[in-house]
Amino acid sequence: MKKFILLGSVASTLILAGCAAGVVSSGPGRAEALLNPTKGNTVSGTVVFSEAGNKLRVVAEISGLSPGPHGFHIHEKGDCSAPDGTSAGGHYNPTGKPHGNPEHADHHAGDMPQLVADAKGLAKLVGYIDDVNLSDGEGGIAGRSVIVHATADDFKTQPTGNSGARLACGVIAKK
């Protein structure tokens, strides 16, 4: 009899663990932008956004860059149709704040950490941003775009950070 009770207890535990695993495996909200080069450029990559408490985790892997820092922003429109990426509009800035470093209080909602490419032109980034979410509503980035720029973001020059031409563009889509 004890074997049956123990076996029943183990089975119940496994069933409950399986249900819990199903909830966990669905994971937090997620969105992704596949970056394609603008005309005359070779930059491409992927940017994944996922919920991390009250922030968004940003994981990017981008290739084809010149070595060094590059501006990296969420732009207001989810349109990458223009050859130079200008159809994406300006930086996403629903609160009207000045452009700045995302680690400081005053910055556009679309300001993200600097990308830094290695000697082979590969940039990998894991960072966190706030003031945005994955919805397509207020503060939401779904349906907007990500732009990678040619040069470093100085986090001072208004309204763009003086980060140069748009090298790649990708529309943010919920997954």
Backbone as CSV, one residue per row, in Angstrom:
resi,resn,N_x,N_y,N_z,CA_x,CA_y,CA_z,C_x,C_y,C_z
1,MET,0.816,-1.185,0.000,0.000,0.000,0.000,0.866,1.258,0.000
2,LYS,1.975,1.233,0.771,2.855,2.397,0.825,3.445,2.695,-0.545
3,LYS,3.735,1.656,-1.356,4.276,1.859,-2.695,3.293,2.636,-3.562
4,PHE,2.004,2.296,-3.461,0.985,2.969,-4.267,0.816,4.433,-3.850
5,ILE,0.860,4.684,-2.548,0.739,6.062,-2.046,1.947,6.873,-2.505
6,LEU,3.143,6.306,-2.368,4.353,6.996,-2.798,4.320,7.236,-4.300
7,LEU,3.931,6.227,-5.064,3.845,6.356,-6.517,2.820,7.418,-6.907
8,GLY,1.680,7.412,-6.218,0.651,8.426,-6.478,1.151,9.818,-6.141
9,SER,1.891,9.935,-5.065,2.448,11.232,-4.663,3.460,11.741,-5.686
10,VAL,4.320,10.849,-6.170,5.318,11.212,-7.181,4.609,11.635,-8.467
11,ALA,3.602,10.876,-8.888,2.859,11.201,-10.110,2.191,12.574,-9.990
12,SER,1.585,12.841,-8.847,0.933,14.141,-8.633,1.949,15.272,-8.700
13,THR,3.099,15.054,-8.087,4.153,16.065,-8.110,4.611,16.339,-9.538
14,LEU,4.798,15.278,-10.328,5.233,15.444,-11.716,4.185,16.168,-12.548
15,ILE,2.916,15.855,-12.330,1.842,16.528,-13.074,1.835,18.010,-12.732
16,LEU,1.914,18.329,-11.438,1.937,19.736,-11.031,3.166,20.443,-11.574
17,ALA,4.317,19.786,-11.550,5.539,20.386,-12.085,5.389,20.636,-13.574
18,GLY,4.752,19.698,-14.271,4.524,19.875,-15.703,3.641,21.077,-15.976
19,CYS,2.594,21.269,-15.174,1.718,22.436,-15.345,2.492,23.718,-15.081
20,ALA,3.279,23.714,-14.007,4.069,24.907,-13.696,5.065,25.196,-14.800
21,ALA,5.678,24.128,-15.339,6.654,24.314,-16.415,5.979,24.925,-17.631
22,GLY,4.722,24.544,-17.880,3.997,25.122,-19.015,3.828,26.613,-18.859
23,VAL,3.559,27.064,-17.640,3.400,28.490,-17.395,4.739,29.194,-17.579
24,VAL,5.797,28.616,-17.030,7.114,29.215,-17.139,7.595,29.214,-18.581
25,SER,7.355,28.127,-19.316,7.882,28.046,-20.670,7.239,29.058,-21.602
26,SER,6.031,29.525,-21.260,5.435,30.563,-22.098,6.207,31.869,-21.921
27,GLY,6.879,32.003,-20.782,7.817,33.093,-20.547,7.202,34.471,-20.564
28,PRO,8.046,35.467,-20.363,7.573,36.840,-20.371,7.273,37.283,-21.798
29,GLY,6.637,38.450,-21.923,6.385,39.008,-23.242,7.688,39.173,-24.002
30,ARG,7.600,39.061,-25.327,8.809,39.093,-26.150,8.503,39.766,-27.477
31,ALA,9.461,40.496,-27.992,9.358,41.108,-29.317,10.727,41.050,-29.963
32,GLU,10.739,41.102,-31.290,11.996,40.954,-32.017,12.015,41.878,-33.233
33,ALA,13.191,42.386,-33.531,13.404,43.176,-34.753,14.532,42.527,-35.539
34,LEU,14.244,42.177,-36.780,15.271,41.660,-37.679,15.803,42.843,-38.467
35,LEU,17.081,43.163,-38.272,17.679,44.343,-38.901,18.203,44.011,-40.287
36,ASN,17.824,44.842,-41.233,18.299,44.717,-42.611,19.080,45.968,-42.971
37,PRO,20.090,45.842,-43.815,20.907,47.011,-44.164,20.128,48.040,-44.990
38,THR,20.453,49.299,-44.754,19.941,50.351,-45.625,20.808,50.350,-46.882
39,LYS,20.401,51.095,-47.878,21.081,51.087,-49.177,22.577,51.409,-49.035
40,GLY,23.403,50.552,-49.633,24.845,50.749,-49.632,25.551,50.246,-48.386
41,ASN,24.817,49.604,-47.481,25.405,49.120,-46.228,25.290,47.607,-46.123
42,THR,26.020,47.027,-45.185,26.011,45.573,-45.003,25.621,45.168,-43.583
43,VAL,25.183,46.104,-42.772,24.856,45.845,-41.372,23.544,45.064,-41.282
44,SER,23.554,44.004,-40.463,22.337,43.231,-40.230,22.416,42.609,-38.848
45,GLY,21.302,42.090,-38.379,21.302,41.444,-37.075,19.919,41.279,-36.509
46,THR,19.896,40.946,-35.231,18.648,40.692,-34.513,18.688,41.415,-33.172
47,VAL,17.527,41.987,-32.816,17.364,42.599,-31.501,16.130,41.972,-30.873
48,VAL,16.301,41.407,-29.680,15.191,40.771,-28.963,14.912,41.575,-27.705
49,PHE,13.639,41.881,-27.502,13.181,42.592,-26.308,12.346,41.620,-25.484
50,SER,12.573,41.580,-24.173,11.751,40.749,-23.297,11.513,41.480,-21.987
51,GLU,10.373,41.168,-21.372,10.012,41.803,-20.112,10.931,41.316,-19.003
52,ALA,11.392,42.258,-18.192,12.245,41.945,-17.046,11.814,42.857,-15.903
53,GLY,10.764,42.463,-15.210,10.204,43.324,-14.173,9.591,44.551,-14.808
54,ASN,9.982,45.736,-14.339,9.442,46.972,-14.910,10.350,47.550,-15.996
55,LYS,11.276,46.754,-16.493,12.175,47.175,-17.570,12.044,46.203,-18.739
56,LEU,12.660,46.574,-19.845,12.781,45.664,-20.969,14.238,45.266,-21.113
57,ARG,14.467,43.996,-21.262,15.807,43.476,-21.529,16.008,43.547,-23.035
58,VAL,17.152,44.050,-23.453,17.495,44.168,-24.869,18.704,43.278,-25.127
59,VAL,18.557,42.332,-26.053,19.660,41.460,-26.444,19.845,41.653,-27.943
60,ALA,21.027,42.123,-28.329,21.293,42.411,-29.740,22.565,41.716,-30.197
61,GLU,22.528,41.256,-31.438,23.722,40.741,-32.098,23.692,41.289,-33.514
62,ILE,24.678,42.146,-33.819,24.673,42.882,-35.077,26.046,42.761,-35.726
63,SER,26.049,42.500,-37.034,27.303,42.337,-37.760,27.394,43.338,-38.904
64,GLY,28.608,43.458,-39.456,28.832,44.349,-40.589,29.150,45.781,-40.214
65,LEU,29.440,46.020,-38.953,29.742,47.366,-38.464,31.235,47.678,-38.563
66,SER,31.564,48.950,-38.584,32.959,49.342,-38.411,33.281,49.193,-36.924
67,PRO,34.520,48.865,-36.567,34.868,48.717,-35.155,34.596,50.007,-34.375
68,GLY,34.140,49.837,-33.131,33.888,50.982,-32.263,32.421,51.174,-31.945
69,PRO,32.096,52.316,-31.299,30.727,52.564,-30.840,29.788,53.058,-31.949
70,HIS,28.513,52.697,-31.786,27.467,53.074,-32.741,26.185,53.418,-31.987
71,GLY,25.518,54.499,-32.410,24.213,54.845,-31.863,23.207,53.759,-32.189
72,PHE,22.237,53.583,-31.288,21.292,52.473,-31.367,20.006,52.957,-30.717
73,HIS,18.923,53.070,-31.492,17.700,53.679,-30.976,16.437,52.991,-31.465
74,ILE,15.370,53.160,-30.688,14.027,52.813,-31.148,13.481,54.071,-31.813
75,HIS,12.974,53.932,-33.019,12.413,55.071,-33.755,10.893,54.984,-33.785
76,GLU,10.258,56.136,-34.024,8.816,56.261,-33.823,7.942,55.472,-34.781
77,LYS,8.387,55.210,-35.981,7.552,54.525,-36.964,8.115,53.151,-37.312
78,GLY,7.242,52.224,-37.532,7.640,50.884,-37.941,7.684,50.780,-39.453
79,ASP,8.485,51.633,-40.060,8.566,51.698,-41.524,10.031,51.787,-41.925
80,CYS,10.522,50.748,-42.557,11.913,50.708,-43.015,11.982,50.749,-44.543
81,SER,10.963,51.292,-45.184,10.879,51.234,-46.646,11.806,52.206,-47.371
82,ALA,12.183,53.317,-46.747,13.068,54.277,-47.413,14.475,53.685,-47.519
83,PRO,15.150,53.868,-48.653,16.498,53.302,-48.827,17.482,53.729,-47.744
84,ASP,17.300,54.908,-47.171,18.215,55.396,-46.129,17.650,55.242,-44.712
85,GLY,16.495,54.597,-44.587,15.903,54.366,-43.268,15.159,55.544,-42.673
86,THR,15.062,56.662,-43.378,14.401,57.840,-42.812,12.895,57.662,-42.639
87,SER,12.312,56.666,-43.287,10.876,56.404,-43.127,10.546,55.948,-41.705
88,ALA,11.547,55.582,-40.920,11.344,55.191,-39.520,11.083,56.393,-38.624
89,GLY,11.241,57.608,-39.154,11.014,58.809,-38.356,12.122,59.061,-37.354
90,GLY,11.823,59.914,-36.389,12.793,60.268,-35.353,12.782,59.272,-34.205
91,HIS,13.563,59.560,-33.193,13.607,58.702,-32.009,12.230,58.665,-31.362
92,TYR,11.866,57.500,-30.837,10.604,57.357,-30.123,10.703,58.188,-28.847
93,ASN,9.790,59.166,-28.700,9.885,60.118,-27.599,8.488,60.608,-27.189
94,PRO,7.638,59.715,-26.673,6.262,60.109,-26.356,6.128,61.114,-25.221
95,THR,7.154,61.267,-24.388,7.067,62.182,-23.251,7.755,63.516,-23.499
96,GLY,8.344,63.707,-24.676,8.957,64.992,-25.018,10.222,65.319,-24.249
97,LYS,10.929,64.313,-23.784,12.178,64.556,-23.053,13.322,64.813,-24.031
98,PRO,14.422,65.411,-23.544,15.583,65.609,-24.417,16.292,64.279,-24.670
99,HIS,17.032,64.208,-25.764,17.843,63.027,-26.048,18.910,62.908,-24.962
100,GLY,19.230,61.676,-24.571,20.251,61.501,-23.550,20.602,60.052,-23.313
101,ASN,21.468,59.844,-22.370,21.934,58.524,-22.000,20.801,57.768,-21.302
102,PRO,20.498,56.536,-21.720,19.406,55.796,-21.093,19.658,55.440,-19.628
103,GLU,20.879,55.627,-19.161,21.185,55.372,-17.754,20.845,56.572,-16.864
104,HIS,20.475,57.704,-17.482,20.117,58.904,-16.726,18.615,59.140,-16.814
105,ALA,18.088,59.975,-15.934,16.639,60.199,-15.854,16.064,60.817,-17.127
106,ASP,16.700,61.831,-17.677,16.150,62.503,-18.852,16.730,61.924,-20.133
107,HIS,15.866,61.266,-20.898,16.255,60.721,-22.190,14.994,60.320,-22.942
108,HIS,15.094,60.203,-24.251,13.980,59.703,-25.050,13.661,58.281,-24.608
109,ALA,12.417,57.889,-24.714,12.047,56.505,-24.418,12.786,55.549,-25.357
110,GLY,13.122,56.009,-26.557,13.798,55.172,-27.543,15.309,55.170,-27.464
111,ASP,15.899,55.897,-26.527,17.356,55.892,-26.380,17.790,54.571,-25.758
112,MET,18.771,53.933,-26.380,19.276,52.647,-25.882,20.786,52.737,-25.674
113,PRO,21.347,51.755,-24.952,22.801,51.755,-24.742,23.560,51.714,-26.073
114,GLN,24.751,52.241,-26.041,25.628,52.256,-27.208,25.989,50.828,-27.645
115,LEU,25.991,50.583,-28.938,26.530,49.331,-29.468,28.032,49.524,-29.631
116,VAL,28.822,48.527,-29.327,30.259,48.614,-29.541,30.689,47.386,-30.339
117,ALA,31.161,47.633,-31.559,31.585,46.544,-32.445,33.059,46.211,-32.221
118,ASP,33.359,44.936,-32.293,34.740,44.491,-32.148,35.497,44.665,-33.475
119,ALA,36.733,44.209,-33.519,37.580,44.367,-34.708,37.000,43.686,-35.945
120,LYS,36.134,42.689,-35.739,35.504,41.982,-36.864,34.164,42.600,-37.257
121,GLY,33.772,43.681,-36.579,32.512,44.350,-36.909,31.281,43.752,-36.263
122,LEU,31.470,42.933,-35.215,30.359,42.296,-34.516,30.103,43.008,-33.193
123,ALA,28.851,43.360,-32.970,28.455,43.976,-31.699,27.439,43.075,-31.016
124,LYS,27.690,42.771,-29.752,26.745,42.018,-28.928,26.422,42.880,-27.725
125,LEU,25.147,42.953,-27.420,24.708,43.808,-26.314,23.637,43.097,-25.515
126,VAL,23.757,43.177,-24.198,22.678,42.814,-23.288,22.524,44.026,-22.389
127,GLY,21.356,44.649,-22.446,21.119,45.847,-21.659,19.666,45.926,-21.233
128,TYR,19.339,46.968,-20.482,17.984,47.158,-19.979,17.561,48.596,-20.240
129,ILE,16.296,48.751,-20.630,15.737,50.092,-20.832,14.428,50.189,-20.062
130,ASP,14.076,51.411,-19.688,12.809,51.616,-18.986,11.965,52.628,-19.755
131,ASP,10.831,52.975,-19.217,9.899,53.929,-19.826,9.226,53.400,-21.087
132,VAL,9.377,52.113,-21.387,8.722,51.508,-22.541,8.199,50.125,-22.158
133,ASN,7.305,49.603,-22.995,6.779,48.260,-22.785,6.583,47.593,-24.149
134,LEU,6.108,46.374,-24.155,5.973,45.625,-25.399,4.611,45.780,-26.067
135,SER,3.764,46.633,-25.527,2.438,46.794,-26.125,2.504,47.636,-27.393
136,ASP,1.366,47.712,-28.065,1.276,48.625,-29.190,0.480,49.858,-28.772
137,GLY,0.313,50.033,-27.471,-0.384,51.183,-26.913,0.591,52.216,-26.385
138,GLU,0.143,52.977,-25.384,0.966,54.037,-24.804,2.250,53.474,-24.207
139,GLY,3.373,54.063,-24.588,4.673,53.605,-24.118,5.139,52.329,-24.786
140,GLY,4.361,51.838,-25.732,4.677,50.565,-26.370,5.617,50.699,-27.553
141,ILE,6.464,49.697,-27.722,7.413,49.714,-28.835,7.020,48.774,-29.967
142,ALA,6.003,47.924,-29.751,5.574,47.007,-30.810,5.130,47.817,-32.020
143,GLY,5.607,47.425,-33.188,5.260,48.125,-34.421,6.134,49.330,-34.711
144,ARG,7.073,49.640,-33.852,8.037,50.722,-34.102,9.286,50.093,-34.737
145,SER,10.361,50.843,-34.873,11.551,50.276,-35.504,12.795,50.497,-34.661
146,VAL,13.814,49.725,-34.970,15.145,49.866,-34.370,16.079,50.309,-35.483
147,ILE,16.907,51.299,-35.171,17.903,51.813,-36.123,19.289,51.675,-35.509
148,VAL,20.247,51.225,-36.328,21.663,51.225,-35.954,22.312,52.326,-36.779
149,HIS,23.070,53.195,-36.104,23.696,54.355,-36.741,25.182,54.132,-37.021
150,ALA,25.734,54.991,-37.852,27.112,54.867,-38.333,28.169,55.217,-37.290
151,THR,27.860,56.136,-36.396,28.876,56.601,-35.442,28.336,56.566,-34.015
152,ALA,29.203,56.895,-33.085,28.851,56.890,-31.665,27.762,57.910,-31.368
153,ASP,26.951,57.607,-30.386,25.959,58.540,-29.862,26.650,59.344,-28.769
154,ASP,26.646,60.675,-28.908,27.292,61.491,-27.872,26.371,61.738,-26.673
155,PHE,25.116,61.315,-26.762,24.110,61.455,-25.710,23.872,62.905,-25.292
156,LYS,24.294,63.861,-26.124,24.123,65.281,-25.813,23.430,66.039,-26.928
157,THR,23.905,65.867,-28.161,23.376,66.625,-29.292,21.892,66.332,-29.474
158,GLN,21.106,67.396,-29.601,19.652,67.267,-29.745,19.252,67.371,-31.210
159,PRO,18.310,66.571,-31.649,17.603,65.522,-30.901,18.122,64.117,-31.175
160,THR,19.296,63.985,-31.811,19.706,62.667,-32.295,20.960,62.075,-31.674
161,GLY,21.737,62.834,-30.951,22.989,62.311,-30.409,24.123,62.320,-31.408
162,ASN,23.904,62.986,-32.563,24.947,63.133,-33.580,25.542,61.776,-33.981
163,SER,24.672,60.781,-34.125,25.164,59.426,-34.375,25.185,59.026,-35.844
164,GLY,24.991,59.969,-36.734,25.243,59.714,-38.152,24.170,58.953,-38.897
165,ALA,24.566,58.479,-40.061,23.662,57.809,-40.998,23.037,56.558,-40.394
166,ARG,21.939,56.153,-40.974,21.224,54.955,-40.556,21.747,53.769,-41.378
167,LEU,22.377,52.828,-40.699,23.004,51.688,-41.381,22.088,50.482,-41.523
168,ALA,21.156,50.320,-40.576,20.246,49.176,-40.601,18.948,49.558,-39.924
169,CYS,17.873,48.898,-40.347,16.541,49.171,-39.799,15.775,47.860,-39.688
170,GLY,14.987,47.729,-38.624,14.123,46.561,-38.440,12.903,46.932,-37.661
171,VAL,11.750,46.396,-38.052,10.486,46.656,-37.365,10.338,45.697,-36.190
172,ILE,9.895,46.223,-35.056,9.716,45.439,-33.827,8.365,44.731,-33.890
173,ALA,8.407,43.407,-33.806,7.194,42.593,-33.870,7.081,41.725,-32.618
174,LYS,5.884,41.664,-32.027,5.663,40.798,-30.873,5.734,39.337,-31.299
175,LYS,6.277,38.521,-30.418,6.411,37.076,-30.687,5.561,36.295,-29.712
